[in-house]
């Protein structure tokens, strides 16, 4: 176990049981979600990647996309 994870667990252990359970539930859900994405990426075929690329290029050409800076503006 990493030092950072040990520090986090030590802090969590100081919390009331209901808060510990809430954090644990979020952590487990995040791990499960991460595993699903990992499986999805590793099982995606080259043809599927090519299809997705073609779809994105069509959306860009049709002006159906929004600049990332408009969605997540940089703070100045």
SULPEMO-V734668 format. One record per pair of residues at least 12 apart in sequence whose ideal C-beta (glycine too) atoms are under 10 Angstrom apart, sorted by the first residue. I is the first residue (numbers start at 0). J is the second residue. If there is no record, write none. Layout:
BEGIN
i:I j:J
i:I j:J
END
This chain:
BEGIN
i:7 j:22
i:7 j:26
i:8 j:22
i:10 j:22
i:11 j:23
i:11 j:26
END
